[in-house]
Amino acid sequence: MFDDLGKPLQTLTIFKQISDANNSNTTPNDDPNAAQKDPYEFGGDTGLKDQKVVINKIPSMTNQAIRGVDVSSYQSLKDAGVKFYDYNGNEESLMKVLADQGVNYIRIRIWNDPKSASGQYYGGGNNDVAQDLKIAKEANQYGMKILLDFQYSDFWADPAQQILPKAWKNDDQTHLEQDVYDFTSDTIKKFNAIGSNIGMVQNR
């Protein structure tokens, strides 16, 4: 959660708490709050995890149809200790789970430098190029195409109030045009270098 200026009101501490719960020997009988700590393992009281979901195939849909998911926060969740599971309850790569369900496109937002002067990430997914490349490497293993969402900012971009990246704030119009070109070109080259299939790009 963030305030109107984009400052985080809630951190990823909650994900660390989930990780701690996963690594403990706590059972629902030992801890009445355990159901809140690991939804998959202790979520049986709601009955939701046992319900089956049936999605009928659309006859006109071919393998060329785009079936995409925004996974921008995936790497930051992994870094915070969050684990992902397949439909059999086995720990698994989220990219594999998605691919097994027919997802063939992932969208990743890109910020320029989402860190404070002390090097701390602002949060919200920590989506600098280095983090996004980690997501892309995993997606590459399952043949997923990638949509890169360039926001040309250091944090959330709003077309009504676009805040320039810290590194560009003193640049004039000519330099800004070159900044955008260089950042876009360099980023795409880095994704191409690891074998990513960039099918689309967009910008805010």
N, C-alpha and C positions, 0 to 999 in steps of 0.2 A: 504494500500500500504506500502511496506517495501523496505529498501535499501538492498544492497548486504550483509550487516552484520546482516540483520534481524531486524533492528531498524525501528519502525513505522514512515512512512512519513505522514500518515493520521490517525486520531483517529476516535472513534465512535461518535464524536461530531455531525456528520451529522444525526445520528439516534436520538439524543436528539432534534435536530431541527425538525425532522419529528414529534416527540412526541409533541413538543410545538405547532406545527401547528394543530395536531389532537385535541388538547385540547382548541383551540381558536375558536371564532365564525366567523373567517374570511371566506369570500366567494370569488369566483373567480372575482366577480365584484368589491369587495373591494381591492383585492390584485392581480395584474396581474401575480405575481409569484406563486400564490396559486397552480397552476397545478403542480408545481415542488415539493410541500410540501406533498401532499397526492395523490399518483398516482391513488388509487382506486376511491376516492371521486371526484377528479377534473380532472381525466385523460380522460374525454369523448371527448376532442377535437381531440385526435388521432384516436378515433374509435376502438382502440384495445380491450378495456375492454368489448365491446359489441359483439365482434366476438365470434362465437361458435367454440369450438374445438371438433372434433369427432375423437376418436381413436377406430378403429375396433378391436374387440376381435380376438386374435390369437387362432384358433381352438385347436391347440396342447398344449396350455398353461394350466397347471393345477394349483390348489391352492398350490402345492408344489414348484412351480417356484419362484425363488427369484426376488422380485421387490423392489429394495433398493434405498435409498437416503442418502447422507451424510448430516447430520444435526449438524455438529460439532459446528457451530457458533450460534445455536438456542438460547441457554440460554443467551449468551452475548447480542444478539439482544433484547431479552425480557427485560433484565436488563437495556438496553438503552432506553426502551420505545416503541420499535417497536411492532406494533399490526398486527395480521394476520386475514384474512377473508376467509369465505367459498365462494362458487360460487354464493351464493345468496346475497353476500355483508354483511353478518352477521359476527361480530367478533367471532373468534373461535380459539381453540387450533390448532396449526399447525399439531400436531400429529394426531388429529382427521381428519383434512382435508386430510392428506396423507393416513390414514387408509381407509377412505371412498373411496379413489381412487385406492385402491388395494395394497398400499405399505405395505409390511410385514417385511421389514428389514431396520434397520437404521445403519449407520456407524458413529462412534464417535472417533475422534483422542484423544489421551491422552498424555499430556506433564507431566513431573515430577513436576516442580516448576516454572511456567511461570510468576514469579513476580520479581520485583526489590528488592533491599535491604530494601527499604521503604515500601514494601508490595503492590506496584502498579502493576497491570497486564500489561504485555507487549502488549496485544491486540491480534488480529488474532483469537479471539474466546475464549480466557481465559480458555483453556481446561485443567485444573487440574482435579483431580479425583472428588473433591467436586462438581465442576460445572457439570461434566459429569453425575454424579449420579442424578442430578436434571432432566436432559434430559431423562435419563433412566426411572425414576419414572413415567414421563408422558407417555412415550412410552409403559410402562408396561400395562397401562390402556387399551390399544388398541391391546394387544396381539402381539406386534412387537418383533421380534428377534433382537439381537444386534451383530454387528461386532465391536469389540474393536481394534482400530489401535494404538498399542503401538509405540511411536516414540523414547522413551528412551532419551529424551532431554528436555530442558526447553523451547524450542521454535521450529520453523520449522526445520525438520530434512532433510538433504540431504545426501544420501548414499556416495557421493563423498567428503563430508566434515561434518562428524558426530561430533557434539559438545557435549561433555559429560555434564550431569546435574551438576549444581554447587556442589551438595552434594557428587558427585562421583569423582570429578576431581583429587583428590589426591590418589585414590585407585589403587592398583596394579591389575594385571590380575585376580588373584584368588578372590580378593574382588569384582571386577567388575562383575564376574560371579555370585557371591552371591547377589550383588545388583540387577541385572536383575531378578534373580529368586525371590527374596523377593518382589520386586516392582510388578512383574507380579502376583504372588500368592496373595499378600495382596489386590491388586486391584480387582481381580476376585472374591475374597471372599466378598468384599464390594458390588459388583454388585449382587452376588448371595443372599446376605442378604436382599436386597430389592425386591427380586423376579424376577430379570431380567433373561431372557432366552438368554444366550450368546451362539449363534450358531457358531460363528467363531471369531478368533483373527488373527491379522497380525502384523508385525513389520517392521520398516524401517531399 
